[in-house]
Amino acid sequence: MIQDEWQPEEKDVEWTREQFKRMSVGDTWGVADAVLRKDDDNTLKVIQASPSSILPLERIKKVCEVLEVSFDVSEAELINDPERAAQEAAKEWVHPESEIPITNFDLENAQWNEVTHEGMQGAWEVVVEHESDDPDNPHRVTMTPMDYHLVAGDELFFSWRGQDGLVWRVIEREEIIALADSGTFLEPLAFTNEMLLVMPTMYEGVVIPPHLRGLIFTPRPRDEEE
């Protein structure tokens, strides 16, 4: 058995402290093919884990020991297809107050926010809403990017809505190959027209989430959006 000599640094402890603090009781946290749940203000419980998540979970446990947070693995379910299991579990998530399924929220108009705590950067959160009886106070859920991916799926996770409402979708590998083979790939990139866009760090004055940067996008047809 490989011995893991890793020990948490201060930045690891601070990041995890803020992550745990932002979670409400009952919220789940998807990390390294595992699903963890905040059972109370002092307990982080492993709900599901895969063989590949054992080492990351051991490291999270070390951080929790520093934070004096109980790390409970007593009822963890070992799964062989963690992605599918996590997607199935996400279908059951509901808004804690209204009990409206999260899948019924307006996932297409999710708001991505970069979270900064005490000079720490790099963490992101996703906010989705659902109309309520009060038009000025919709139901709102804040989740991690990974949890949003589980609920919304690949198509929404790898798309971006611009300031003008135009929706950009990622071009699949097969499409890129077809453009390259036809000789029509480099020209639109060189002139930066509306056919293709290599997503930068900041677009239209908005900081873009890291998982979208450097990917090649094309506008989704308006009739398809409707």
Secondary structure as GFF3:
##gff-version 3
##sequence-region A 1 226
A	DSSP	alpha_helix	10	22	.	.	.	ID=ss1
A	DSSP	beta_strand	28	31	.	.	.	ID=ss2
A	DSSP	beta_strand	34	40	.	.	.	ID=ss3
A	DSSP	beta_strand	43	49	.	.	.	ID=ss4
A	DSSP	three_ten_helix	51	53	.	.	.	ID=ss5
A	DSSP	alpha_helix	54	67	.	.	.	ID=ss6
A	DSSP	beta_strand	70	72	.	.	.	ID=ss7
A	DSSP	beta_strand	77	78	.	.	.	ID=ss8
A	DSSP	alpha_helix	82	90	.	.	.	ID=ss9
A	DSSP	three_ten_helix	102	104	.	.	.	ID=ss10
A	DSSP	three_ten_helix	107	109	.	.	.	ID=ss11
A	DSSP	beta_strand	111	117	.	.	.	ID=ss12
A	DSSP	beta_strand	120	130	.	.	.	ID=ss13
A	DSSP	beta_strand	139	143	.	.	.	ID=ss14
A	DSSP	alpha_helix	145	152	.	.	.	ID=ss15
A	DSSP	alpha_helix	154	157	.	.	.	ID=ss16
A	DSSP	beta_strand	159	161	.	.	.	ID=ss17
A	DSSP	beta_strand	167	170	.	.	.	ID=ss18
A	DSSP	alpha_helix	173	182	.	.	.	ID=ss19
A	DSSP	alpha_helix	186	191	.	.	.	ID=ss20
A	DSSP	beta_strand	197	198	.	.	.	ID=ss21
A	DSSP	beta_strand	202	203	.	.	.	ID=ss22
A	DSSP	beta_strand	206	207	.	.	.	ID=ss23
A	DSSP	three_ten_helix	210	212	.	.	.	ID=ss24
A	DSSP	beta_strand	216	219	.	.	.	ID=ss25
A	DSSP	alpha_helix	222	225	.	.	.	ID=ss26
###
